[in-house]
Amino acid sequence: MREREEELISKAKGGDAASFGALYDLYMPRIYRFVLLRTRQKEDAEDLTHQIFMNAWQNLHRYESRGFPFGSWLYRIATNAVIDHYRTARTHAPLEAIPEEALSEPDGMGEAVDTAIDLHHVRVMLTNLEHDQQNVLLMKFVDDMTNKEIAEALGKTEGAVRVIQHRALKKLKELHEKNPRERT
């Protein structure tokens, strides 16, 4: 898989649009989900995802493999794009507005009521975390990224990512203990 990715990157750097298209197909769903979780607006997420991949295509000549997946570079571009989006928009939608589809793959069966309530509870608790804590948890538990990949994407050390994750999970636990979801 890694060799195939490196081959696609090399060809794309040489101007092969089809190779970049293959990278796009591989990473677009994950980048889109990450952006959607941060912006909470489908239209904004679509626009930003398009901009992220345009930026990646235009700056591909600057990409250097440093032992990290190509996705780490894309996540860094995505993180910066989301920051720029909020910097220019100056509006912050509530994290509670995240559509259910962004948190899980649609299975055609619909979400069970308990799952929907649990997801709503988690989203509400996530709003009480710092921006970096939210990013780390989403990348780790939604996108299944390693600490090394997260560190590369966020421009932090692996140790800093572990600390951020630990503090975020501790805060979530405290929040949950203060206000557990009511079961009926």
Secondary structure, DSSP 8 states (H G I E B T S, - for coil): -HHHHHHHHHHHHTT-HHHHHHHHHHHHHHHHHHHHHHH--HHHHHHHHHHHHHHHHHTGGG---SSS-HHHHHHHHHHHHHHHHHHHH-----GGG--HHHHS---SS---HHHHHHHHHHHHHHTTS-HHHHHHHIIIIIS---HHHHHHHHT--HHHHHHHHHHHHHHHHHHHHHS-----
